[in-house]
Amino acid sequence: MKLYEPRNLALLNAAVITGAYIVLFVVSVTIIFTKAFSHFYTFLALFLSAVAIFLVAFLIFRFTLERFIYSKIRLIYKSIHSVKVGKKGKGQNRTDQNLIDHVQAEVENWEAEKQMEIEQLKRLEIYRRDFIGNVSHELKTPLFNIQGYVSTLLDGGLEDPSINREYLKRTEKSVERLVKIIGDLDEISQLETGQLKLNIIRFDLTPLAREVLEFLEMKAHKHDIQIILNDPEKTLLVEGDRERIRQVLINIVDNSIRYGNQEGGRTKITFFDMDEHILTEITDDGIGINTGELPRVFERFYRTDRGRAATKKGKGLGLAIVKHIIEAHHQTVSVRSTIGVGTTFGFTLKKA
């Protein structure tokens, strides 16, 4: 029996009051009329008055609990339920005897959900601060360079043939960098909001990988890194946006070149048959990534501490674009790494 139910609470309180009345009745009558309980009518009066007090107390307590307390609890329950199901949902009116159990469960669940939301908001706030700081840093460098070059030209360098052309070239490079950053941010925004439509076609992944290798061959040679394609003649038909997957491969391979072993390192592209999907893995033998930083490598503008120490180049947007393109294909992208051994990025595509 659950004591907090209205009926049980009313019965308990009525019983307590009736018991107290009986005790007081017996004590008082015994003191005043010592032989009163030798008469039948005394017991009858005690019984009838006790029953009357019990019934009156029970009805008063039951009415009070139902009218003033449980009605408020039902209102609380309805409010909590309405908030949880949203404006489009319809609240449920509980009239059963387990109302307290339902309210307790709802409040506990609601508390857990709100705590999770609070933690999520805290994480988002940290991410927002980092993102704004990173955007400011990435835009500040080319802007300051442009300002410096233009100021030098206006201060007389424009008339000096040995300076003006060189500084204008440097200004152009900084402007191009700004345009690239803004373009990448716009592309990520379109991918996130679904505004950028994919051109899904059937294509062979192997020739596409060879194109990427040829495109990055000179850069890899400059960094003394060899790019290896396993099974270069194997046919791998997949479904996807060919140009976007080309961009994914370029970004990942370019990242492996930038952070790879600069003394005879190598980057290997390997394909795996995963039943209904093809898994593409790009593995390097570079500096590696700390385990704690792995969950953040796909964030916009995020670069690992070792990555920042290894090179000043890179905007930290390439892997963010990779993540959004692969997710727009409803596929998965992953990363695993060991410090001093290397890093492997992998993504899946559906077989055609």
Secondary structure, 3 states (H helix, E strand, C coil): CCCCCHHHHHHHHHHHHHHHHHHHHHHHHHHHCCCHHHCHHHHHHHHHHHHHHHHHHHHHHHHHHHHHHHHHHHHHHHHHHHHHHCCCCCCCCCCCCCHHHHHHHHHHHHHHHHHHHHHHHHHHHHHHHHHHHHHHHHHHHHHHHHHHHHHHHHCCHHHCHHHHHHHHHHHHHHHHHHHHHHHHHHHHHHHHHCCCCCCEEEEEHHHHHHHHHHHCHHHHHHCCEEEEECCCCCCCEEEEEHHHHHHHHHHHHHHHHHCCCCCCEEEEEEEEEECCEEEEEEEECCCCCCHHHHHHCCCCCCCCHHHHHHCCCCCCCHHHHHHHHHHHCCCCEEEEEECCCEEEEEEEEEEC
